[in-house]
Amino acid sequence: MSHCPPVARTIGTVPLRRPISRVSRQGSNKLGEAEENVVRGVRLAPVAVGTAFKRVARTRQLLKHASGALDLARARHKAGSSSVVELSDAQVNQTNAALALANAEYDARIQMAVLDFQAGSLR
């Protein structure tokens, strides 16, 4: 007498049903992973906001220094003690610093929105 698997349980090698305990374990594992992701997000969001605001402060300082360097380059160029290349470089540096500040402020706003979302206060 040969033993064949029941037709109700398999067709070929594909099982039709999984045991309920295995399905519930998989569901609880996924739920646990989702909970861990939420907790991680809530913990990391304030850190990301702090980092973003530090970046804003650093780039604001960079812009201040680049603007000062541009003022000096203009004065030197006007006095004839520097070339137009030095003035042009100072202008490029000041423009790049202004763009970096705009990007840092934008990133800080994004991180604030992420924090609001993680805290559940985003409408």
Summary of the structure (lengths in Angstrom):
residues: 123
radius of gyration: 30.4
end to end distance: 67.8
largest distance: 108.2
contacts: 294
relative contact order: 0.12
helix: 78%
strand: 3%
